[in-house]
Amino acid sequence: MARSTRPVSRIDGGLRYLQSAGRRHGVSGGSRGWFWVFVVVWVTRRVRRASGSEPAVVYRGELQPGDTIEISHLTETYGGNSARRR
């Protein structure tokens, strides 16, 4: 199985580790506690994926000397109102 070259956040990396350990010790090994760790982490990762909280690569390319790139952030909206107010 080929490994993904996608950058992994620390949270996603930790969840992957717990899911793998839960599958190894709980599903295959028979430990009830690890089984429930696996179930909770599996559901959490699916919810994160469905809600779009995982980072997405929108552009990948090589910059040459002298090239520039501009990174901007669009405000999230929900029904025309700001989704996050401080």
HELIX and SHEET records of a PDB file:
HELIX    1   1 ARG A   10  GLY A   22  1                                  13    
HELIX    2   2 ARG A   23  VAL A   27  3                                   5    
HELIX    3   3 ARG A   32  SER A   51  1                                  20    
SHEET    1   A 2 THR A  77  TYR A  78  0                                        
SHEET    2   A 2 ASN A  81  SER A  82 -1                                        
END                                                                             
